Amino acid sequence: MNIGTAPREKVAGLLRLFRFELPFAAGVCVVLGSLLALGQLPTMAELALGFFSVFFISAAALILNDYFDIESDRINAPERPLPAGLVTEREVVWLALGVTLLGLSLSYLLGLAVLLIATVVWIVGFLYNWRFKRTGLPGNLMVSFSVGMTFIYGGVVVGQPFVPIVWFFAVLALLINLGEEIAADAMDVAGDRQAHSRSLAIRLGSENALRISGLIFRGVVVISILPFVFGWLNWVYFWPILLMDGVILYATARLLDAGLAHRRIYIRWIYLSATAALLVIILMELFRGSV
């Protein structure tokens, strides 16, 4: 235990390692994947186990991220629990192990295929944190792959992994996350350079990296119409997608404005708008299934 760290502060530090909004969003993706794949309400057991298994697998990756990123966080995010001294490295490792076992155990209750995907996603997350975070684009793709797999995971939970709309949302989530990863790297150049990262922002310059990120976000807006064109999704769901697209376009324009300070907040806008759109679609799907 860190000398001078009160128990309440330590517990708060350990909880902050979860970054709850990110595992929550991963769980939301699983739930929506299950709903869209099945075309009706799954069982409550499938919904709950699918959500919480991925919640904890995602949380484990984020906890390990703090462990492996302690040196760069001393520069980029000194307020994080580990560089701030609220928790120890040993405590972080034990927490990550416990959360991992919990997530894998819950996925096992859904079947071996679900456990296999959960294990693959966890391994990708571990390898990213351990070796590939500093590789730049390959590392960005690894994280984005894991995000996209949450929808496929949802399909596998209900035994329907090959429904086109599920794969579309998997690709959409992958692209949104890839744009966010590249944009975030553009904001973390100082610490990443210290950590010998080969991010696109370091190799090409922050503004060029943001332009690449902007192209990805605009591509997301363009392809977001495809489910309606191909009849994979009812037009009633067009409105939450349209609102998400509007926020993405606005936030992208702000990210590309080199004269603005504190542009990181617009990455969060994009993430929150996508999460909100998914939640609205889930609520609409639940309402349709209950009438």
Stockholm file with secondary structure:
# STOCKHOLM 1.0

chainA/1-291         MNIGTAPREKVAGLLRLFRFELPFAAGVCVVLGSLLALGQLPTMAELALGFFSVFFISAAALILNDYFDIESDRINAPERPLPAGLVTEREVVWLALGVTLLGLSLSYLLGLAVLLIATVVWIVGFLYNWRFKRTGLPGNLMVSFSVGMTFIYGGVVVGQPFVPIVWFFAVLALLINLGEEIAADAMDVAGDRQAHSRSLAIRLGSENALRISGLIFRGVVVISILPFVFGWLNWVYFWPILLMDGVILYATARLLDAGLAHRRIYIRWIYLSATAALLVIILMELFRGSV
#=GR chainA/1-291 SS CCTTCCHHHHHHHHHHTTCTHHHHHHHHHHHHHHHHHHSSCCCHHHHHHHHHHHHHHHHHHHHHHHHHTHHHHHHHCTTSTTTTTSSCHHHHHHHHHHHHHHHHHHHHTTCHHHHHHHHHHHHHHHHIIIIIGGGSHHHHHHHHHHHHHHHHHHHHHTTCTTCHHHHHHHHHHHHHHHHHHHHHHHHCHHHHHHTTCCCHHHHHCHHHHHHHHHHHHHHHHHHTTHHHHTTSSCGGGHHHHHHHHHHHHHHHHHHTCTTCSCTHHHHHHHHHHHHHHHHHHHHHHHHHHHC
#=GC SS_cons         CCTTCCHHHHHHHHHHTTCTHHHHHHHHHHHHHHHHHHSSCCCHHHHHHHHHHHHHHHHHHHHHHHHHTHHHHHHHCTTSTTTTTSSCHHHHHHHHHHHHHHHHHHHHTTCHHHHHHHHHHHHHHHHIIIIIGGGSHHHHHHHHHHHHHHHHHHHHHTTCTTCHHHHHHHHHHHHHHHHHHHHHHHHCHHHHHHTTCCCHHHHHCHHHHHHHHHHHHHHHHHHTTHHHHTTSSCGGGHHHHHHHHHHHHHHHHHHTCTTCSCTHHHHHHHHHHHHHHHHHHHHHHHHHHHC
//
